[in-house]
Amino acid sequence: MDVVDTHCHIISEDLARYPRAPIGGKQSEWAASRPVTADGMAARMDEAGIGQAVLVQATTAYGYDNSYVLDSRRRRPERFVAVGTFDPLRPGSGARLLDLVGDNGLAGVRLFTSGSTVPTQGEWFAAPETHDFWRTAEEAGITVCLQMRLGPATRQLVEVLERFPGVRVLLDHMGYPDIAASPARAGQEVAELAANPGLFLKLTHRNLERLRDAGKEAADFLDPVLAAFGAERITWGSNCPAAEQSLPELLALARNVLTGLPEPAQQNIFAGTARRLYPGLGAARN
């Protein structure tokens, strides 16, 4: 099966060329303890049978300096596309966005509003100062990854999607729905967001581990989400090496949880959706 990993991180061993500059001044534990270079990621992909990957900027290592993912993309254009962290609050964000994407540039950008080193969910991504960014992303067809947690900030997410209905937003880790507490309630929470056609979901180990642990109740989450979004708006990402498991183990986890889905749905989740979100990946590989 064609497989694209839409969420992996790389960190260089060359501190002089790629100095650390983590967002908020704090480096994540995984970035310090188990970094993986671009060469190392390519080797892990070969081991797992993954043809291509989206290099998502390691924000908790490099902040807004996207040099390493861009350079790695240029060295291996047949294997990688790059998604860089972006600050939409800076003046002229629309023009800056256009400067960064395109040939040999970023395939998309990521807004890091919450994470391991940013414990308080930021709601700034919907501020009026960001509208130039969102309007440009909408008009240019640029996929925007959004790292956020569903909850109080869901209102801001919906506000953006309604104001810019043509924009493509890929929600990292599905917004961290609380599957462990109640798969059914979490599934309903996520499914309700499907009314916004520009929203796509990134399914990672942070969701898949909870679904595995839920056993038969995993269907209480997956069924409404798949019915609402369709597999055409869901894509898989490993989160390697932030996840502790190996890349082959992370792919096996996803395949095991999704084993009951029809083949066309699995093809979309494991590659088809990714290729539509990031045309720079090219056509499917056999």
C-alpha positions as CSV (number, residue, x, y, z in Angstrom):
1,M,0.0,0.0,0.0
2,D,1.1,3.5,-0.8
3,V,2.0,5.2,2.5
4,V,2.8,8.9,3.3
5,D,3.7,9.9,6.8
6,T,2.3,13.5,7.2
7,H,3.8,14.2,10.6
8,C,7.5,13.5,11.4
9,H,10.2,15.7,12.9
10,I,13.9,16.0,12.2
11,I,16.7,17.6,14.1
12,S,20.2,18.2,12.8
13,E,23.4,17.2,14.6
14,D,25.0,20.4,13.2
15,L,24.4,22.9,16.0
16,A,26.5,25.6,14.3
17,R,24.5,25.5,11.0
18,Y,21.1,24.8,12.7
19,P,21.2,26.3,16.2
20,R,18.5,25.5,18.6
21,A,15.9,28.2,19.1
22,P,12.8,26.5,20.6
23,I,9.6,28.4,20.8
24,G,9.2,30.0,24.3
25,G,12.9,29.2,25.0
26,K,12.2,25.7,26.2
27,Q,13.2,22.6,24.3
28,S,11.0,19.5,24.4
29,E,12.2,16.4,26.1
30,W,12.0,14.3,23.0
31,A,14.0,16.8,21.0
32,A,16.8,16.6,23.5
33,S,16.8,12.9,24.2
34,R,15.9,11.1,20.9
35,P,16.5,13.5,17.9
36,V,16.5,12.0,14.4
37,T,18.3,13.6,11.4
38,A,16.9,13.7,7.9
39,D,19.2,10.8,7.0
40,G,18.0,8.9,10.0
41,M,14.4,9.5,9.1
42,A,14.9,8.3,5.5
43,A,16.4,5.1,6.9
44,R,13.5,4.6,9.3
45,M,11.1,5.1,6.5
46,D,12.9,2.5,4.4
47,E,12.6,0.1,7.4
48,A,8.9,0.8,7.7
49,G,8.1,0.7,4.0
50,I,7.0,4.4,3.9
51,G,7.7,6.0,0.6
52,Q,7.4,9.7,1.4
53,A,7.0,12.0,4.4
54,V,6.0,15.5,5.4
55,L,8.8,17.0,7.5
56,V,6.9,19.1,10.1
57,Q,9.2,21.8,11.6
58,A,10.3,20.8,15.1
59,T,9.0,23.9,16.7
60,T,10.3,22.9,20.2
61,A,13.8,22.7,18.8
62,Y,14.0,25.5,16.1
63,G,11.0,27.8,16.7
64,Y,10.4,29.8,13.5
65,D,13.7,28.9,11.8
66,N,12.6,26.5,9.1
67,S,16.1,26.1,7.6
68,Y,16.6,22.4,8.3
69,V,13.3,21.1,7.0
70,L,13.8,23.2,3.9
71,D,17.4,22.1,3.3
72,S,16.3,18.4,3.8
73,R,13.5,18.8,1.3
74,R,15.9,20.2,-1.3
75,R,18.4,17.3,-0.7
76,R,15.6,14.6,-1.1
77,P,12.8,16.1,-3.1
78,E,11.6,12.6,-4.0
79,R,11.1,11.6,-0.4
80,F,10.2,14.8,1.5
81,V,8.1,17.9,1.5
82,A,8.4,20.5,4.2
83,V,5.9,22.2,6.5
84,G,7.4,25.2,8.5
85,T,6.3,27.0,11.6
86,F,4.9,30.4,10.8
87,D,4.0,33.5,12.8
88,P,0.8,35.0,11.3
89,L,0.8,37.9,13.8
90,R,3.8,39.6,12.2
91,P,3.0,42.5,9.9
92,G,3.0,41.5,6.2
93,S,2.2,37.9,7.0
94,G,0.4,37.3,3.7
95,A,3.3,38.4,1.5
96,R,5.8,36.5,3.7
97,L,3.7,33.4,3.3
98,L,3.8,33.6,-0.4
99,D,7.6,34.1,-0.3
100,L,8.0,30.8,1.7
101,V,5.9,28.5,-0.4
102,G,6.3,27.2,-3.9
103,D,9.2,25.6,-5.8
104,N,11.9,24.4,-3.4
105,G,10.0,26.1,-0.6
106,L,7.5,25.1,2.0
107,A,4.5,22.9,1.0
108,G,2.5,24.3,3.9
109,V,2.8,26.0,7.2
110,R,2.1,25.2,10.9
111,L,0.7,27.4,13.6
112,F,1.9,26.1,17.0
113,T,-0.7,27.4,19.5
114,S,-0.3,24.6,22.1
115,G,2.1,21.8,22.8
116,S,4.5,20.2,25.2
117,T,6.3,23.5,25.8
118,V,3.3,25.7,25.4
119,P,0.9,24.4,28.1
120,T,-1.6,27.3,27.8
121,Q,-3.8,27.1,24.7
122,G,-3.3,30.3,22.7
123,E,-6.3,31.8,20.9
124,W,-4.3,34.4,19.0
125,F,-4.6,32.3,15.7
126,A,-8.0,33.9,15.1
127,A,-7.1,37.5,16.0
128,P,-7.8,40.2,13.4
129,E,-4.0,40.6,12.9
130,T,-4.0,37.1,11.4
131,H,-6.7,37.8,8.7
132,D,-4.1,38.7,6.1
133,F,-2.4,35.4,6.6
134,W,-5.6,33.4,6.5
135,R,-6.9,35.2,3.4
136,T,-3.6,34.6,1.6
137,A,-3.6,30.9,2.5
138,E,-7.2,30.6,1.3
139,E,-6.5,32.3,-2.0
140,A,-3.3,30.5,-2.7
141,G,-4.5,27.0,-1.6
142,I,-1.9,26.6,1.1
143,T,-2.6,23.9,3.7
144,V,-2.3,25.2,7.3
145,C,-1.5,22.7,10.1
146,L,-2.9,23.8,13.4
147,Q,-1.5,22.5,16.6
148,M,-4.2,23.2,19.2
149,R,-6.4,21.5,21.7
150,L,-10.2,21.4,21.3
151,G,-12.1,23.0,24.1
152,P,-12.4,26.8,24.7
153,A,-10.4,27.6,21.6
154,T,-12.7,25.5,19.3
155,R,-14.8,28.7,19.0
156,Q,-11.8,30.4,17.4
157,L,-11.2,27.5,15.1
158,V,-14.8,27.6,13.8
159,E,-14.6,31.4,13.5
160,V,-11.6,31.1,11.2
161,L,-13.2,28.4,9.1
162,E,-16.4,30.3,8.7
163,R,-14.6,33.6,7.9
164,F,-12.4,31.9,5.3
165,P,-14.4,28.9,4.1
166,G,-12.0,28.1,1.3
167,V,-8.9,27.6,3.5
168,R,-7.6,24.2,4.2
169,V,-6.8,23.5,7.9
170,L,-5.2,20.2,8.9
171,L,-5.8,19.7,12.7
172,D,-2.8,18.1,14.3
173,H,-3.6,15.1,16.4
174,M,-7.3,15.7,15.7
175,G,-7.1,18.5,18.3
176,Y,-6.4,16.0,21.1
177,P,-10.0,14.8,21.7
178,D,-10.4,13.0,25.1
179,I,-11.0,9.5,23.7
180,A,-9.9,7.9,27.0
181,A,-12.7,9.6,29.0
182,S,-15.5,8.7,26.5
183,P,-14.9,7.6,22.9
184,A,-18.5,8.4,22.0
185,R,-18.5,11.9,23.4
186,A,-15.1,12.6,21.8
187,G,-16.3,11.3,18.5
188,Q,-19.4,13.5,18.6
189,E,-17.2,16.5,19.5
190,V,-15.0,16.0,16.5
191,A,-17.8,14.9,14.1
192,E,-19.6,18.2,14.7
193,L,-16.6,20.1,13.2
194,A,-17.1,18.4,9.8
195,A,-19.7,21.0,8.9
196,N,-16.7,23.2,8.0
197,P,-15.6,21.8,4.6
198,G,-12.1,23.2,4.9
199,L,-11.2,21.2,8.0
200,F,-9.1,18.0,7.7
201,L,-8.0,15.7,10.5
202,K,-4.5,14.4,11.2
203,L,-4.7,11.0,12.9
204,T,-1.6,10.2,15.0
205,H,-0.4,8.0,17.7
206,R,-1.8,10.4,20.3
207,N,-5.3,9.3,19.1
208,L,-4.5,5.8,17.9
209,E,-3.1,4.7,21.3
210,R,-6.3,5.8,23.0
211,L,-8.4,4.0,20.3
212,R,-6.3,0.8,20.7
213,D,-6.9,0.9,24.5
214,A,-10.6,1.5,24.0
215,G,-11.0,-1.9,22.3
216,K,-14.5,-2.3,20.8
217,E,-15.5,1.1,22.0
218,A,-13.1,2.6,19.5
219,A,-15.9,2.3,17.0
220,D,-17.9,4.8,19.1
221,F,-15.3,7.4,18.1
222,L,-14.3,6.3,14.6
223,D,-17.8,5.6,13.2
224,P,-19.2,9.1,13.7
225,V,-16.0,10.8,12.7
226,L,-15.6,8.8,9.5
227,A,-19.3,9.2,8.7
228,A,-19.0,13.0,9.1
229,F,-15.7,13.7,7.5
230,G,-15.1,10.8,5.2
231,A,-11.7,9.2,4.8
232,E,-11.0,11.8,2.1
233,R,-10.5,14.4,4.9
234,I,-8.4,12.3,7.3
235,T,-4.7,11.6,7.0
236,W,-2.2,9.6,9.1
237,G,1.0,10.9,10.7
238,S,3.4,9.0,12.9
239,N,4.7,11.9,15.1
240,C,8.1,10.2,15.0
241,P,10.4,10.7,17.0
242,A,8.2,12.6,19.5
243,A,6.5,9.3,19.9
244,E,8.6,6.8,21.8
245,Q,7.8,3.8,19.5
246,S,9.8,3.0,16.4
247,L,8.4,4.1,13.0
248,P,7.5,0.5,12.0
249,E,5.7,0.1,15.3
250,L,3.8,3.4,14.8
251,L,2.7,2.3,11.3
252,A,1.6,-1.1,12.6
253,L,-0.4,0.6,15.4
254,A,-2.3,2.6,12.8
255,R,-2.9,-0.4,10.5
256,N,-4.2,-2.5,13.5
257,V,-6.6,0.2,14.7
258,L,-7.9,0.8,11.1
259,T,-7.9,-2.8,10.0
260,G,-11.7,-3.0,9.7
261,L,-12.0,-0.1,7.4
262,P,-12.7,-0.7,3.7
263,E,-9.6,-0.7,1.5
264,P,-10.4,2.6,-0.3
265,A,-10.8,4.4,3.1
266,Q,-7.4,3.1,4.3
267,Q,-5.8,4.2,1.0
268,N,-7.1,7.7,1.6
269,I,-5.9,7.9,5.2
270,F,-2.5,6.4,4.5
271,A,-1.7,8.4,1.4
272,G,-4.5,9.7,-0.8
273,T,-5.5,12.6,1.5
274,A,-1.9,13.6,2.0
275,R,-1.3,13.8,-1.8
276,R,-4.3,16.1,-2.2
277,L,-3.2,18.4,0.7
278,Y,0.4,18.5,-0.5
279,P,0.5,18.3,-4.3
280,G,4.3,18.4,-4.2
281,L,4.4,14.8,-3.1
282,G,3.3,13.9,-6.6
283,A,1.2,10.9,-7.7
284,A,0.8,7.6,-5.9
285,R,3.8,5.3,-5.9
286,N,3.4,1.5,-6.3
